[in-house]
Amino acid sequence: MLLRVDFTFGAVLGALLIAAVAVAALAHLGRAREIAVAGVRAAVQLGVVSLLIGWVVGAVAPLLGFVALMYAVAVRTAGRRVTGNRTWWWAAVPIGAGVAPVMTALLLTGVVPAKGIAVIPITGILIGGALTATVLGGRRALDELHTRRGEVEAGLALGLPDRDARMEVARPAAADALLPGLDQTRTVGLVTLPGAFVGMLLGGASPVLAGAVQLFVLVALMAVQAVAVSVVLELVARGRLHREE
C-alpha cells in the first residue's frame, strides 16, 4: 500500500496545506486564500466521489450524469479563469471539441471499454487536460492582445481582417499552452512517473502494461490539448471570448 490513511496521514496533509498557504502569503503571491480553498475543496470532493464511485460506475444514467458534471465544472472553471465577463461560457467549445472526438474514437475502437470504471477516469484525465490547455491558451492569447494591441491596429491599417490581425499576435503566445504537456511527454520515464503508470503498478499490472497505458494517456492528452488550444485561439481571434477593456 502506497499510503497509510490514518491520523498521521491527515496531520501531514494538513501541515503541507498550511505550508503552501504560508509560503504563498509570505511571498505575496496573492493566491494564499485560493490555495487554502482548493485544498479543502479537494478533500471534500474526493471524499464524496470515493463514497459514490461504486454506485456511479454501475449504472448508465449516473455515469452520464457524472461525466456531464465533470464537463460543466471544467467549463465554468476554465471560462472564469480566462475572463470575468459573460463570454466565459465559450470555454465549453474548446473543451468539448478536444475531448468528445477523442473519447468517442477510443470507445468505438474498443481501446477504452464502455464500462464506468474505465470511462470515468479516462474522461476525467482528458477533460482535465483540455481545461488546462484552454485556460493557458485563452489567458496567454488575451494577455498578448492587450499588451500588443498597437500591433493589431497596425495590421488592421495594412488591410488585414480583424480576425487575421488578432491571430498573428495571439497565436505564438497561445501555442505556449502546449508546452507543459509536451514536456511531460518528452520526459516521462526519465524525470517523472505519472499517476496512471504508478497506479497500474500498485494495482498489480505488469510494468509493460502500465507503460502502455501511460503512453496512451499522454498521446491522447496531446491530441485533446492541441484541439483545445486551436479552438480557444480561434474564439479569441474572432472576439467570441474576450475581456472588457
trRosetta pair geometry for C-beta under 8 A, 3 or more apart (Angstrom, degrees):
i j d omega theta_ij theta_ji phi_ij phi_ji
1 4 6.6 93 109 -77 124 63
2 198 7.8 68 -97 160 148 113
2 202 5.7 -38 -40 -115 114 144
3 9 6.3 90 169 -119 107 128
4 8 7.3 23 94 65 108 114
4 9 6.2 -156 94 -54 62 118
5 9 5.0 -78 -131 45 41 168
6 9 5.4 111 45 6 49 103
6 10 7.5 -104 111 -1 33 92
7 10 5.7 -57 -153 37 35 110
7 11 6.2 34 152 -20 69 107
8 11 5.6 -55 -145 37 33 111
8 12 6.2 29 158 -16 67 106
9 12 6.1 -59 -147 38 26 106
9 13 6.2 26 155 -19 63 111
10 13 5.6 -56 -145 38 29 113
10 14 6.2 29 157 -18 65 107
11 14 5.9 -56 -149 37 28 110
11 15 6.3 29 153 -20 64 107
12 15 5.6 -54 -147 36 32 113
12 16 6.4 34 154 -21 65 104
13 16 5.9 -54 -150 33 30 111
13 17 6.6 28 153 -16 63 106
13 43 7.9 116 148 -93 137 121
14 17 5.7 -56 -150 36 33 110
14 18 6.3 33 154 -18 67 106
15 18 5.7 -54 -146 38 32 111
15 19 6.2 36 153 -23 65 105
16 19 5.6 -52 -148 34 31 114
16 20 6.5 33 153 -20 64 103
17 20 5.7 -51 -150 33 33 112
17 21 6.5 30 153 -15 65 105
17 35 7.5 169 -163 145 75 95
17 36 6.9 97 166 -118 105 58
17 39 4.2 116 -131 -171 125 164
17 40 8.0 104 -169 -49 154 66
18 21 5.8 -56 -149 39 32 110
18 22 6.1 32 154 -21 67 109
19 22 5.7 -56 -143 38 29 112
19 23 6.3 29 159 -19 65 106
20 23 6.1 -54 -146 35 27 108
20 24 6.4 25 156 -15 62 109
20 35 5.1 -146 128 171 110 139
20 39 7.3 145 63 -58 137 137
21 24 5.9 -60 -150 39 29 110
21 25 6.2 26 155 -18 66 110
21 32 5.0 79 -162 -162 73 85
21 35 5.2 -173 -87 90 69 120
21 36 4.9 45 -97 -64 132 95
21 39 8.0 -87 -48 6 107 141
22 25 5.7 -58 -146 38 29 110
22 26 6.1 24 159 -15 67 110
22 32 7.8 78 -66 -133 15 116
23 26 5.9 -57 -141 40 28 107
23 27 6.0 14 163 -6 65 114
24 27 6.2 -65 -141 47 24 101
24 29 4.5 -81 -156 47 76 124
24 30 7.8 -96 171 44 99 27
24 31 5.1 -92 -165 73 137 81
24 32 4.2 172 99 -81 111 70
24 35 5.5 155 2 -3 159 147
25 28 7.5 24 179 -74 32 39
25 29 7.8 -66 -55 31 20 85
25 32 4.1 48 -65 -89 84 150
29 32 7.1 125 62 -43 92 75
31 34 4.7 -59 -165 48 74 117
31 35 5.7 81 134 -31 89 97
32 35 5.9 -56 -152 31 29 111
32 36 6.6 26 153 -16 63 105
33 36 5.7 -56 -152 36 34 111
33 37 6.2 29 154 -15 69 108
34 37 5.8 -56 -143 41 31 108
34 38 6.0 34 157 -22 66 109
35 38 5.7 -55 -144 37 27 112
35 39 6.4 28 157 -20 62 106
36 39 6.0 -58 -152 34 28 110
36 40 6.5 19 157 -11 64 108
37 40 6.0 -59 -148 41 31 106
37 41 6.0 31 156 -19 67 111
38 41 5.7 -56 -142 40 28 111
38 42 6.1 32 158 -24 64 107
39 42 5.8 -53 -148 31 27 112
39 43 6.7 27 155 -18 61 104
40 43 5.8 -55 -153 33 33 111
40 44 6.5 26 154 -13 66 107
41 44 5.9 -60 -148 41 32 107
41 45 5.8 25 160 -16 70 113
42 45 6.0 -58 -137 42 25 107
42 46 5.9 20 165 -13 64 112
43 46 6.3 -60 -142 41 21 104
43 47 6.2 25 157 -22 59 111
44 47 5.7 -60 -152 35 27 114
44 48 6.5 23 156 -16 65 106
45 48 5.9 -55 -149 36 31 108
45 49 6.2 27 155 -15 66 109
46 49 5.6 -54 -140 42 33 111
46 50 6.0 41 157 -27 65 106
47 50 5.8 -53 -148 31 27 114
47 51 6.7 21 155 -14 60 106
48 51 5.9 -63 -156 37 31 108
48 52 6.2 6 157 -2 69 116
49 52 6.0 -71 -139 49 30 98
49 53 5.7 50 163 -56 70 99
50 53 6.2 -28 -134 -2 23 117
52 55 5.5 -64 -166 45 63 108
52 56 5.5 61 141 -29 90 109
53 56 5.5 -57 -141 37 33 114
53 57 6.2 22 167 -14 69 108
53 120 7.4 170 -145 113 96 167
54 57 6.6 -60 -143 37 23 100
54 58 6.6 18 160 -21 58 118
55 58 6.1 -71 -154 33 28 112
55 59 7.3 -19 170 15 64 107
55 62 6.2 -60 131 138 85 172
56 59 7.6 -98 -160 46 23 79
56 62 4.6 -132 -127 136 57 115
56 63 5.9 119 168 -84 75 56
56 66 4.9 47 -158 -40 132 151
56 116 6.3 174 121 -174 72 140
56 120 7.0 78 120 -84 123 148
57 63 6.4 75 -117 -93 34 105
57 115 7.2 39 -177 159 101 76
57 116 2.9 173 -147 108 67 128
57 117 4.9 67 -166 -58 147 65
57 120 6.3 -87 -89 -9 97 135
58 62 7.7 20 58 56 67 129
58 116 6.6 -82 -33 30 27 150
59 62 5.0 70 74 22 102 103
59 63 6.5 -169 89 -14 49 94
59 116 8.0 28 40 -49 31 147
60 63 5.6 -66 -151 38 28 115
60 64 6.2 21 160 -15 68 107
61 64 6.1 -56 -146 38 28 105
61 65 6.2 27 156 -18 63 111
62 65 5.4 -58 -144 41 33 115
62 66 6.1 35 157 -24 68 104
63 66 5.9 -55 -149 32 27 109
63 67 6.6 25 153 -15 63 105
63 116 4.6 -118 -107 -103 126 109
63 119 6.6 55 -176 79 121 136
63 120 7.0 -111 -146 -63 86 101
64 67 5.7 -53 -148 37 34 111
64 68 6.2 35 153 -20 66 106
65 68 5.6 -54 -147 37 31 112
65 69 6.4 35 152 -22 64 104
66 69 5.5 -50 -149 33 33 114
66 70 6.6 37 151 -21 64 101
66 120 6.4 -11 111 -116 132 112
67 70 5.7 -50 -152 32 34 113
67 71 6.5 32 151 -17 65 106
67 119 7.2 -49 -75 143 128 110
67 120 7.1 -126 -74 -107 85 66
67 123 5.5 -25 -127 134 105 160
68 71 5.7 -55 -149 37 33 112
68 72 6.2 32 154 -20 67 107
69 72 5.8 -54 -143 36 31 110
69 73 6.3 28 159 -16 65 107
70 73 6.1 -59 -149 38 26 107
70 74 6.3 26 154 -19 63 111
70 123 6.7 114 81 124 154 106
70 124 5.8 -105 -146 -102 151 76
70 127 5.4 112 142 73 111 168
71 74 5.7 -59 -149 37 29 112
71 75 6.3 31 155 -22 65 106
71 92 7.9 63 162 -136 99 84
71 95 6.9 150 -152 129 81 127
71 96 7.2 57 -158 -83 124 84
71 99 7.6 -150 -107 69 104 155
71 127 6.1 -117 -91 -126 61 137
72 75 5.8 -52 -148 33 30 112
72 76 6.5 23 158 -12 64 106
73 76 6.1 -58 -148 40 30 106
73 77 6.0 29 156 -19 66 112
74 77 5.8 -58 -143 40 28 110
74 78 6.0 21 162 -13 66 111
74 95 5.6 153 122 -151 120 154
74 127 4.9 -127 -55 169 163 107
74 128 7.3 -124 -109 -83 124 41
74 130 7.1 56 165 83 141 99
74 131 4.4 -112 -157 -80 101 120
75 78 6.1 -60 -143 41 24 104
75 79 5.9 21 161 -17 63 115
75 89 6.9 32 161 -144 116 56
75 91 5.1 150 -157 97 65 100
75 92 4.5 20 -131 -83 133 74
75 95 5.9 -136 -84 39 75 150
76 79 5.8 -56 -138 40 26 110
76 80 6.1 20 165 -13 63 112
76 88 7.3 50 -140 139 49 123
76 91 7.8 172 -64 69 14 134
77 80 6.3 -64 -147 40 21 104
77 81 6.4 21 156 -19 60 111
77 131 6.3 16 86 -157 116 127
77 135 7.8 -46 128 -71 84 126
78 81 5.7 -61 -151 35 30 112
78 82 6.4 22 156 -17 66 109
78 91 4.2 168 99 -173 107 142
78 95 6.4 163 26 -55 159 127
78 131 4.9 -139 -64 -148 115 73
78 134 4.5 26 -166 95 140 125
78 135 5.0 -122 -136 -61 77 85
78 138 7.4 104 170 19 94 143
79 82 5.9 -62 -150 36 30 106
79 83 6.9 -49 177 49 65 81
79 87 7.9 -160 -160 112 104 52
79 88 3.0 98 159 173 110 86
79 89 5.8 28 -124 -68 160 25
79 90 7.0 132 -116 49 108 57
79 91 3.6 -137 -68 6 82 133
79 92 7.6 -3 -57 -30 125 69
80 83 7.7 -94 -134 70 23 43
80 84 7.0 47 -152 -103 66 54
80 88 5.5 34 -65 -147 49 147
81 135 4.5 -5 99 -132 142 110
81 138 7.7 110 97 75 88 123
81 139 6.7 -61 139 -58 90 122
82 88 6.6 153 62 -124 96 75
82 91 6.3 164 16 -77 136 118
82 134 7.2 -71 -53 145 132 85
82 135 6.2 -138 -58 -127 86 54
82 138 3.7 -24 -122 121 128 137
82 139 5.6 -129 -118 -60 63 72
82 142 6.8 120 -175 -1 84 142
82 232 7.7 -132 -110 -161 153 126
82 241 6.4 -14 135 175 140 123
83 87 5.7 -1 87 71 151 97
83 88 5.4 -152 73 -78 88 78
83 138 7.6 -94 -22 156 90 124
83 142 7.0 173 -72 -96 98 170
83 241 6.4 -175 -5 -178 139 80
83 242 6.7 83 -109 96 154 25
83 243 5.0 -151 -125 -84 102 75
84 88 7.4 10 -127 -58 10 122
84 243 7.3 53 29 -131 78 89
84 244 7.8 -63 69 13 94 104
85 88 6.9 167 77 -29 44 86
85 242 7.4 -19 53 87 134 69
85 243 6.6 150 3 -134 115 43
85 244 5.5 122 -58 -33 135 99
86 89 7.3 -18 171 4 62 102
87 90 5.4 -12 174 0 78 119
87 240 6.5 157 -157 150 119 53
87 241 5.1 163 145 -123 120 46
87 242 5.7 59 40 36 166 64
88 91 6.1 -21 173 -4 60 114
88 241 7.9 79 -101 -136 26 93
89 92 5.8 -6 172 -7 67 113
90 93 5.6 -28 -177 10 65 115
90 235 5.3 152 157 -167 133 145
90 240 5.2 143 -121 136 155 105
90 241 4.5 -137 79 -74 142 98
91 94 6.5 -54 -157 40 49 99
91 95 6.2 39 154 -12 75 114
91 134 5.6 100 -151 160 94 142
91 138 7.2 -50 -100 -48 95 162
91 232 7.4 19 -120 -107 64 111
91 241 7.3 97 -58 -114 65 136
92 95 6.2 -70 -148 46 28 107
92 96 5.7 21 163 -14 68 118
93 96 6.1 -62 -140 43 22 105
93 97 5.9 19 164 -18 63 114
93 231 5.8 -148 127 159 96 128
93 232 7.9 151 83 -80 95 61
93 235 6.4 137 70 -69 137 138
94 97 5.6 -56 -135 41 28 111
94 98 6.1 26 164 -18 64 109
94 130 6.8 174 130 -177 82 101
94 133 7.6 -135 150 102 125 100
94 134 4.7 149 93 -104 132 109
94 137 7.7 -154 -171 71 164 137
94 138 7.9 -159 20 -54 156 111
94 227 7.3 162 -161 126 73 73
94 228 4.3 86 164 -152 102 65
94 229 7.5 97 -160 -41 133 16
94 230 7.9 162 -128 65 103 55
94 231 3.9 172 -101 85 80 115
94 232 4.2 -15 -58 -50 158 87
94 235 7.0 -102 -41 -2 107 134
95 98 6.1 -61 -150 37 25 107
95 99 6.2 1 165 -2 64 116
95 127 6.6 43 -172 -146 109 74
95 130 4.4 118 -132 132 66 127
95 131 6.3 32 -109 -73 120 60
95 134 5.7 -43 -60 -39 85 151
95 228 6.3 39 -85 -120 40 114
96 99 6.3 -67 -134 46 26 96
96 100 5.3 19 179 -20 69 120
97 100 6.9 -38 -110 32 16 106
97 101 7.3 6 -176 -3 48 109
97 227 5.5 -147 124 154 92 115
97 228 6.9 153 75 -90 92 53
97 231 4.8 118 63 -62 150 161
98 101 7.8 -93 -178 36 15 94
98 102 7.0 -9 159 1 56 122
98 126 7.4 -172 125 170 96 96
98 129 7.8 -133 140 100 138 94
98 130 4.2 165 78 -112 139 119
98 133 7.2 131 -96 66 168 139
98 223 7.7 150 -163 121 82 65
98 224 4.1 83 165 -168 105 70
98 225 6.7 63 -152 -66 143 21
98 226 7.8 147 -124 60 105 50
98 227 4.0 163 -102 82 73 110
98 228 3.8 -20 -50 -53 146 89
98 231 7.2 -132 -44 16 89 131
99 102 6.2 -79 -155 46 30 105
99 103 5.6 17 165 -14 73 119
99 123 7.0 71 -174 -152 123 74
99 126 4.8 125 -124 131 93 115
99 127 5.5 21 -95 -81 152 65
99 130 5.3 -82 -46 -23 99 153
99 224 5.8 40 -80 -137 55 120
100 103 6.2 -63 -139 42 22 104
100 104 6.0 23 163 -20 63 112
101 104 5.7 -58 -144 38 27 112
101 105 6.3 27 159 -19 64 107
101 227 7.5 173 43 -105 124 171
102 105 5.9 -56 -150 35 28 110
102 106 6.4 27 154 -19 63 108
102 126 6.2 -169 89 -145 131 144
102 220 5.7 123 178 -161 132 92
102 223 5.5 139 -97 103 129 124
102 224 5.3 -75 4 -73 158 90
102 227 7.9 -160 -33 13 113 145
103 106 5.7 -54 -147 36 33 112
103 107 6.4 29 156 -16 66 107
103 112 7.6 -49 -152 49 66 152
103 122 7.2 141 -120 122 94 107
103 123 5.9 45 -117 -102 141 85
103 126 6.2 -169 -62 64 103 164
104 107 5.9 -59 -149 39 29 107
104 108 6.1 23 158 -16 67 112
105 108 5.9 -58 -139 40 28 107
105 109 6.1 16 165 -8 65 113
106 109 6.3 -63 -142 44 23 102
106 111 4.7 -84 -154 67 73 111
106 112 4.2 38 146 9 111 113
106 122 7.1 -139 122 154 158 147
106 220 7.1 19 -68 -117 135 137
107 110 7.7 34 178 -72 30 29
107 111 8.0 -72 -55 49 20 75
107 112 5.7 -47 -79 74 57 100
107 114 5.7 72 -153 -82 103 90
107 119 7.6 32 -91 -105 115 103
110 113 7.0 21 -161 -90 66 57
111 216 7.2 -175 173 -155 124 138
112 118 5.4 172 -171 145 85 121
112 119 6.7 110 152 -89 121 59
112 122 5.4 -98 -126 39 143 173
113 118 5.0 97 58 31 83 158
114 118 7.9 -67 -64 66 4 118
114 119 6.8 32 -148 -59 42 122
115 118 5.0 70 67 18 87 102
115 119 6.5 -176 81 -12 35 95
116 119 5.6 -58 -124 42 31 107
116 120 5.7 29 179 -22 70 110
117 120 7.1 -38 -128 29 15 106
117 121 7.8 2 167 1 46 108
118 121 7.0 -71 -157 42 29 96
118 122 6.1 12 162 -6 68 120
119 122 6.3 -72 -146 46 24 103
119 123 5.7 19 165 -16 67 117
120 123 6.1 -59 -138 41 21 107
120 124 6.1 23 161 -22 60 112
121 124 5.5 -56 -145 37 30 114
121 125 6.4 32 158 -21 65 103
122 125 5.8 -52 -150 33 31 111
122 126 6.5 24 155 -13 64 108
122 217 7.6 -133 -127 -107 79 91
122 220 7.9 -12 -167 109 99 163
123 126 5.8 -60 -147 41 32 108
123 127 6.0 30 157 -18 68 109
124 127 5.9 -54 -140 39 28 108
124 128 6.1 31 158 -20 63 108
125 128 5.8 -58 -150 37 27 113
125 129 6.5 27 153 -18 63 106
125 196 7.6 19 -100 -61 155 120
125 217 6.0 -46 145 -153 156 111
125 221 6.9 -79 147 -79 99 108
126 129 5.7 -53 -149 36 32 112
126 130 6.4 31 154 -16 65 106
126 220 6.3 -65 -93 138 107 113
126 221 6.7 -147 -110 -95 61 65
126 224 5.0 177 -159 -80 90 164
127 130 5.7 -55 -146 39 32 110
127 131 6.2 40 152 -26 65 104
128 131 5.5 -49 -147 31 31 116
128 132 6.6 30 156 -17 63 103
129 132 5.9 -54 -150 35 32 109
129 133 6.3 26 155 -14 66 109
129 181 6.8 71 -153 -95 110 127
129 221 4.3 -150 -117 -145 164 95
129 224 5.2 88 97 89 122 129
129 225 5.3 -88 158 -60 103 100
129 228 7.8 173 123 5 76 149
130 133 5.8 -57 -144 41 32 110
130 134 6.0 34 157 -22 67 109
130 224 5.1 -86 -66 159 93 111
130 225 6.6 -150 -93 -87 48 56
130 227 7.9 -29 -116 77 104 95
130 228 4.4 170 -146 -77 78 146
131 134 5.9 -59 -147 36 25 110
131 135 6.4 23 158 -16 63 108
132 135 6.0 -58 -148 37 28 108
132 136 6.2 17 161 -9 66 111
132 177 7.7 162 133 -173 73 98
132 180 7.1 -81 150 70 134 143
132 225 7.4 -29 79 -113 93 114
133 136 6.1 -60 -141 44 27 104
133 137 5.7 21 164 -13 66 117
133 177 5.1 104 -151 147 62 119
133 178 7.0 36 -128 -83 107 58
133 181 7.2 -7 -77 -23 108 135
133 224 7.4 169 13 119 148 79
133 225 3.9 172 -72 -144 149 85
133 228 4.2 102 95 88 125 129
133 229 5.0 -90 173 -53 109 88
133 232 7.6 170 128 11 81 137
134 137 6.0 -59 -135 44 22 106
134 138 5.7 17 167 -14 62 116
134 228 5.0 -86 -60 173 82 116
134 229 7.6 -141 -82 -78 42 49
134 232 5.0 152 -138 -63 71 147
135 138 6.2 -61 -139 41 19 105
135 139 6.0 12 167 -11 60 115
135 177 7.9 158 76 -134 54 125
136 139 6.2 -60 -140 42 22 105
136 140 6.0 17 165 -14 62 114
136 176 7.1 -119 157 100 112 80
136 177 3.5 147 103 -121 110 96
136 180 7.6 -179 -52 6 169 122
136 229 7.9 -33 83 -101 93 103
137 140 6.1 -61 -142 40 23 106
137 141 6.1 21 161 -18 62 112
137 174 4.3 50 -158 -161 82 89
137 175 7.9 59 -119 -56 95 19
137 177 3.8 -72 -60 -5 76 161
137 228 6.9 163 18 123 146 84
137 229 4.1 -178 -88 -129 150 77
137 232 4.7 113 102 78 122 131
137 233 6.0 -81 172 -53 117 84
138 141 5.9 -59 -145 37 26 109
138 142 6.3 16 162 -10 64 110
138 174 7.6 50 -59 -122 24 104
138 232 4.7 -86 -66 173 89 130
138 235 7.8 -21 -109 76 102 115
138 236 6.3 170 -134 -61 67 124
138 241 6.2 -68 -140 137 116 144
139 142 6.1 -61 -144 42 27 104
139 143 6.0 29 158 -20 65 111
140 143 5.7 -55 -142 38 28 112
140 144 6.2 28 158 -20 63 109
140 170 7.9 126 115 -162 75 78
140 173 4.2 -166 154 152 101 96
140 174 5.4 165 86 -88 110 44
140 176 5.8 -162 -150 55 168 112
140 177 6.2 -155 18 -51 136 96
141 144 5.9 -59 -150 36 27 110
141 145 6.5 26 154 -18 63 107
141 170 3.9 47 -151 -166 89 115
141 171 7.9 41 -114 -64 102 24
141 173 5.7 159 -85 89 44 109
141 174 4.2 18 -65 -69 104 108
141 232 7.2 175 13 127 145 94
141 233 5.7 180 -89 -116 150 69
141 236 4.4 95 124 101 138 171
141 237 7.8 -79 -177 -48 134 73
142 145 5.7 -52 -145 36 34 111
142 146 6.4 34 155 -19 64 105
142 170 7.8 33 -52 -124 31 122
142 236 6.0 -125 -63 -138 77 127
142 241 7.6 -96 -67 124 120 92
142 242 7.0 153 -119 -139 114 45
142 243 5.6 96 -174 -9 134 115
143 146 5.8 -59 -152 36 30 110
143 147 6.2 22 155 -14 67 110
143 173 7.0 -145 71 169 93 150
144 147 5.8 -57 -141 41 31 106
144 148 5.8 -15 172 22 68 113
144 169 5.8 174 137 147 107 90
144 170 5.3 150 79 -110 125 59
144 172 7.8 165 -139 69 163 81
144 173 3.9 -168 -45 -3 146 162
144 174 7.8 -104 19 -36 139 73
145 148 6.8 -72 -126 59 20 79
145 149 6.3 56 163 -82 60 76
145 152 6.4 41 -149 -49 80 144
145 166 6.1 8 -112 -145 123 91
145 169 5.9 111 -96 105 63 128
145 170 5.5 -7 -55 -75 98 107
145 236 7.1 -162 -24 165 143 113
146 149 6.2 -13 -150 -42 24 108
146 243 7.4 -18 -67 59 125 132
148 151 4.5 -14 165 23 100 119
148 152 6.8 113 116 -21 78 87
148 169 5.1 -170 95 -155 126 126
149 152 5.2 -47 -153 33 47 116
149 153 6.4 47 149 -18 71 101
150 153 5.7 -54 -150 38 34 110
150 154 6.4 38 149 -23 65 103
151 154 5.3 -47 -146 33 36 116
151 155 6.5 40 152 -20 63 100
151 168 7.8 -126 142 101 112 108
151 169 5.4 138 95 -94 120 121
152 155 5.7 -53 -155 33 32 112
152 156 6.6 33 149 -18 64 103
152 165 4.9 101 -156 143 67 109
152 166 5.8 30 -128 -86 120 59
152 169 5.5 -64 -68 -9 87 151
153 156 5.5 -50 -149 35 36 113
153 157 6.4 40 150 -22 65 103
153 165 7.9 103 -50 169 14 145
154 157 5.5 -52 -149 34 34 114
154 158 6.6 29 152 -17 64 105
155 158 5.7 -58 -151 37 34 109
155 160 4.2 -37 165 41 93 139
155 164 7.1 -149 162 106 130 83
155 165 3.3 158 100 -127 131 101
155 168 6.1 160 -100 45 153 139
155 169 7.6 -130 -12 -33 144 105
156 159 7.8 103 -180 -29 31 8
156 160 6.1 -85 -85 63 35 83
156 162 6.5 22 -99 -94 110 63
156 165 5.1 -29 -53 -59 71 168
160 164 4.6 -125 -178 91 104 113
160 165 4.3 131 101 -62 126 89
160 168 7.4 -40 -170 -6 164 135
161 164 4.7 85 58 11 84 105
161 165 7.0 -156 88 -8 40 87
162 165 5.9 -57 -146 36 29 109
162 166 6.4 24 158 -14 64 109
162 239 7.3 -6 136 -30 128 123
163 166 6.0 -62 -152 40 27 108
163 167 6.1 29 153 -24 65 111
163 237 5.0 69 -159 147 72 99
163 238 5.4 8 -110 -89 109 63
164 167 5.5 -52 -142 35 32 115
164 168 6.5 38 159 -25 64 101
164 237 7.9 59 -66 -176 19 122
165 168 6.1 -50 -152 27 29 112
165 169 7.1 16 154 -7 59 107
166 169 6.1 -69 -158 42 34 104
166 170 5.7 7 161 -3 74 122
166 236 7.0 -156 154 126 126 79
166 237 4.3 161 98 -138 115 66
166 238 7.9 -156 67 -39 145 26
166 239 7.7 -176 -40 -52 170 77
167 170 6.1 -67 -129 48 27 97
167 171 5.5 40 174 -44 68 108
167 233 7.2 79 -128 158 81 101
167 237 4.3 29 -69 -124 82 141
168 171 6.7 -32 -127 11 15 113
169 173 7.8 -2 145 5 62 117
170 173 5.9 -74 -160 47 46 107
170 174 5.6 38 154 -22 84 114
170 233 6.2 164 122 -150 114 88
170 236 5.8 -161 180 110 163 128
170 237 6.1 -152 50 -76 139 86
171 174 6.0 -62 -142 39 27 107
171 175 6.3 32 161 -28 64 107
171 233 6.2 69 -106 -166 62 138
172 175 5.7 -53 -151 28 30 116
172 176 7.5 43 151 -31 58 93
173 176 6.0 -42 -170 9 39 115
174 177 6.0 -29 -180 1 54 115
174 229 5.8 147 155 -173 98 96
174 232 7.0 -174 -153 93 128 97
174 233 4.4 136 123 -91 169 109
174 236 7.3 -179 -78 40 138 146
175 178 6.0 -37 -178 16 59 113
175 229 6.8 98 -108 159 40 140
176 179 5.4 -20 -170 -10 59 121
177 180 7.8 -40 -179 17 44 97
177 225 7.3 -155 127 180 96 106
177 229 4.9 175 75 -107 125 121
178 181 5.9 -66 -166 48 56 108
178 182 5.6 55 142 -26 85 113
178 222 7.8 62 -157 -145 101 76
178 225 6.0 137 -114 130 75 118
178 226 6.6 44 -109 -89 126 67
178 229 5.9 -68 -55 -20 94 165
179 182 5.5 -60 -140 40 32 112
179 183 6.0 29 164 -19 69 107
180 183 6.0 -58 -145 38 27 107
180 184 6.3 27 157 -20 64 108
181 184 5.7 -54 -145 36 30 111
181 185 6.3 26 157 -16 65 108
181 218 7.8 154 -171 -161 85 75
181 221 5.7 -156 -143 129 122 109
181 222 5.6 160 147 -94 126 68
181 225 5.0 171 -17 38 165 167
182 185 5.9 -60 -149 38 29 108
182 186 6.1 24 156 -17 66 112
182 222 7.2 86 -81 -116 62 110
183 186 5.7 -56 -140 40 30 110
183 187 6.0 3 168 2 66 116
184 187 6.6 -74 -141 49 21 92
184 188 6.3 46 157 -59 62 94
184 192 6.6 -41 -144 52 77 144
184 194 7.1 65 -180 -72 113 125
184 218 6.9 -152 114 -131 100 110
185 188 5.9 -28 -146 -11 29 116
185 218 4.6 139 -106 173 93 123
185 219 7.5 103 -129 -72 132 52
185 221 7.8 -170 -65 73 114 112
185 222 6.2 7 -50 -60 156 124
187 190 5.2 -102 -165 64 64 102
187 191 3.9 -8 164 23 122 120
187 192 6.1 70 112 15 102 90
188 191 7.7 -54 -79 49 19 78
188 192 6.1 -50 -113 73 53 87
188 193 7.7 96 -163 -105 72 35
188 194 6.3 -34 -127 -11 108 109
188 197 7.9 149 -173 -28 110 147
188 214 6.8 176 -179 144 140 122
188 215 7.9 165 103 -90 151 64
188 218 6.2 -81 -38 -81 158 159
189 192 7.9 -4 -7 72 25 50
189 193 7.0 70 -95 -93 39 72
189 211 7.7 42 -87 -128 123 106
193 197 5.3 -112 -178 88 81 132
193 198 5.6 99 129 -57 106 99
194 197 5.4 94 65 12 69 104
194 198 7.2 -146 105 -1 33 95
194 214 5.7 144 62 -146 111 116
194 217 7.5 -147 108 89 145 135
194 218 7.4 154 14 -68 159 105
195 198 5.8 -63 -142 44 32 105
195 199 5.6 32 163 -22 71 112
196 199 5.8 -56 -141 39 25 112
196 200 6.3 27 159 -20 62 106
196 210 7.6 163 131 -166 73 75
196 213 5.5 -140 156 123 117 104
196 214 4.7 162 87 -95 110 73
196 217 4.9 146 -7 -4 166 159
197 200 6.1 -58 -152 33 25 109
197 201 6.6 22 153 -16 62 107
197 210 4.9 89 -150 158 61 103
197 211 6.5 39 -123 -88 108 46
197 213 7.3 168 -85 77 54 94
197 214 4.0 2 -61 -63 94 143
198 201 5.8 -57 -152 37 33 111
198 202 6.3 28 154 -16 67 108
198 210 7.9 106 -40 -171 14 133
199 202 5.8 -57 -146 39 31 108
199 203 6.2 28 155 -18 64 111
200 203 5.6 -62 -148 40 30 111
200 205 4.1 -45 172 46 91 138
200 209 6.5 -148 171 108 136 90
200 210 3.6 172 92 -112 130 91
200 213 5.6 141 -64 48 151 144
200 214 7.5 -120 11 -41 134 93
201 204 8.0 103 176 -23 28 10
201 205 6.4 -80 -81 61 31 83
201 207 6.7 29 -100 -93 105 65
201 210 5.1 16 -53 -92 77 164
205 209 4.6 -111 175 86 112 122
205 210 5.0 138 99 -58 119 88
205 213 7.7 13 138 0 166 137
206 209 4.7 90 57 10 85 102
206 210 6.8 -151 91 -6 42 88
207 210 5.5 -56 -143 40 32 113
207 211 6.1 35 157 -21 66 106
208 211 5.8 -55 -150 36 28 112
208 212 6.5 29 152 -20 63 105
209 212 5.6 -53 -148 34 33 112
209 213 6.4 32 155 -18 66 104
210 213 5.9 -54 -149 36 31 109
210 214 6.4 28 154 -16 64 108
211 214 5.8 -56 -145 39 31 109
211 215 6.2 34 156 -21 65 106
212 215 5.8 -54 -148 35 30 112
212 216 6.4 33 153 -20 63 106
213 216 5.6 -55 -151 35 32 114
213 217 6.5 32 152 -20 65 105
214 217 5.6 -52 -149 35 34 112
214 218 6.3 31 155 -18 67 106
215 218 5.9 -57 -147 37 30 109
215 219 6.3 23 159 -13 66 109
216 219 6.2 -59 -144 40 26 105
216 220 6.1 25 158 -17 63 112
217 220 5.9 -60 -146 40 26 110
217 221 6.2 29 155 -22 63 109
218 221 5.6 -54 -149 34 29 114
218 222 6.7 32 153 -21 63 101
219 222 5.7 -49 -151 30 35 112
219 223 6.8 35 151 -17 64 102
220 223 5.7 -54 -154 35 35 112
220 224 6.3 33 151 -17 68 107
221 224 5.6 -54 -144 39 33 111
221 225 6.0 26 160 -15 68 110
222 225 6.0 -58 -140 42 27 106
222 226 6.2 32 158 -24 63 107
223 226 6.0 -55 -147 32 26 111
223 227 6.7 21 156 -13 61 106
224 227 6.1 -63 -157 38 29 107
224 228 6.2 26 152 -19 67 111
225 228 5.4 -52 -140 38 35 113
225 229 6.1 33 161 -18 68 105
226 229 6.2 -56 -146 37 26 106
226 230 6.3 26 156 -18 61 111
227 230 5.8 -60 -148 38 29 112
227 231 6.2 22 159 -16 67 110
228 231 6.1 -60 -146 39 26 105
228 232 6.2 18 161 -13 65 110
229 232 6.1 -57 -139 41 28 104
229 233 6.1 33 158 -22 63 109
230 233 5.9 -59 -151 35 25 113
230 234 6.6 25 153 -19 62 106
231 234 5.6 -53 -151 34 34 112
231 235 6.5 34 152 -19 66 104
232 235 5.5 -50 -148 36 36 114
232 236 6.4 37 153 -19 66 104
232 241 6.8 -38 -158 43 75 160
233 236 5.8 -55 -149 37 31 110
233 237 6.2 30 154 -19 65 109
234 237 5.7 -55 -144 38 30 111
234 238 6.2 17 160 -8 65 112
235 238 6.1 -64 -144 45 26 102
235 240 4.3 -80 -161 65 81 115
235 241 4.3 49 132 3 113 111
236 239 7.7 41 -180 -70 30 24
236 240 7.6 -78 -61 51 23 74
236 241 5.2 -51 -78 73 63 100
236 242 7.1 128 -138 -80 63 63
239 242 5.5 -1 -157 -49 61 132
